[in-house]
Amino acid sequence: MNLNFKEIATATMILFAVIDIIGSVPVIIDLRRKVGHIQSEKASIVAIIIMIAFLFVGEEILRLIGIDVNSFAVAGAFIIFFLAIEMILGIQLYKDEAPETASVVPLAFPLIAGAGTMTTLLSLKAEYETVNIIIAIFINTLFVYIVLKSSKKIERLLGKGGIGVVRKIFGVVLLAIAVKLFAANIQGLLH
């Protein structure tokens, strides 16, 4: 087992930025208003299962379709890039239909473990040890759970302006990650 705290910290930060649970607080608050109750435990458990499952079988699924990890990582870089643009500019590129309940859909998928998260996991797998990524997934899911549980308090604490600032900061971090991901994997595609 190759535990590396730098890898764990980096993977945790990358996933934190991609999952963007703080940036999703307005969405979570909106969901709570619509459906009344958020199933934090169920959403967190389902999200962790989806992420770990994809970490292990994602590559095989891609191979089955005939896509290599470099192509997927470059596609992921684009998704992360657009997520970052959404966060920085405060626009919505991705539209989603209205939910019935707030647990598996849309919380666990696609809010927590969405396309951006999946792509990021495979991209991380190309660079980091699996065990470090799994630890990063657990750290993030714990954080997601805490945020879901205390979304009312966070809303009061940060206010609209605070949430906006946090989103923009993480948007810039995500943009940098997208550029790095693209640069690292485009070479593999070109050779």
Secondary structure, 3 states (H helix, E strand, C coil): CCCCHHHHHHHHHHHHHHHCCCCCHHHHHHHHHHHCCECHHHHHHHHHHHHHHHHHHHHHHHHHHCCCHHHHHHHHHHHHHHHHHHHHHCCCCCCCCCCCCECHHHHHHHHHCCHHHHHHHHHHHHHCCHHHHHHHHHHHHHHHHHHHHCHHHHHHHHHHHHHHHHHHHHHHHHHHHHHHHHHHHHHHHHC
